[in-house]
């Protein structure tokens, strides 16, 4: 039925929350971006193509699960250097990363040694990439309107205006 709005049940919307502060997100951003790149881009592609958040709940759950798994592995393997790093960011004025380079180096080396994750270079995560997806392409992926009808043919003869053009104030 075209006029009926399907609201997903509460069980379908219920996911475990990633309860971390902004300093924790800022400290983990580079590694999180490289580790959870595919689910995040898959979710954003779904949101852009579908224009309906209800159709992207599965992809949203995958993003959430990736974030939870990411922070669990950080807590398991590199809790001390990560805590020192995000605490330094939290206590610096305006959460500046430049004041915490020593803690960042300790965290990056721990992540590299224990998890094998290399910190991405500056700008690597913002490059344009193609996303290979298993989802079928929506019927109208661009949500474009149908092409308008062409202008009807002009009947009769067109004569120039006797008072000149309206596009100019002065016509000399």
LINSULJO-V345821 format. One line per field, one symbol per residue. psi: psi as a letter, one per 30 degrees, with the letter a starting at -180 (. if undefined). Layout:
psi=???
This chain:
psi=kffkkjkkleeffjlkkjilleeeeeefeeeeeeeheeeeeeeeeeeeeegjfffgeeeeeeeeeeeeeefeeeeeeheeeeeeefeeeeflkghkfffheeeeeeeeeeeeeefgkkkklkfefgkklkjklfklkleiefhlllklklklkkkakkklkfgakffkekh.
